Amino acid sequence: MTHDHSINWSDKVKSLDKTIRDEIGIEGENEAKHILIKVQTKAADPIEPAFIVGEDELFLDLFVLSPQGPGITSTTVLKDNIQSIGVIGGVSAEKVDSSDVVETPLIDELDALYQ
């Protein structure tokens, strides 16, 4: 039995994105800055749409886009729990306006935890 944490998901997603772009005829130097993915874990619901922001031997760090509007939630997935990752699409660097992206905290009142 092989362990999923030996897979470099960042490289695999970039390779999948390039293959898809080649197959549908999107060419050029314009590599996607953020590749939107769907992560299927051993839990019932997939994590989507998301993009990879970091990775180490055990964990995959993701930003998950909010379905309710502009917003991002940061999450980390244990690589051993990943069953599959699929590429949804890519967002090129010039189409992203960072002022439109708002980080959504998981807990609204963090200050309340420290009182």
Protein Blocks (a to p, Z undefined) as FASTA:
>chain_A
ZZfklpcfklmmmmmmmmmmmmnopacjkdcfbdcdddddfbfbdcdddddfbdcfkbcc
dddddfkbgcdddddddfklpmbdcdfbdcdfklpcfklpccddfblblmlmmZZ
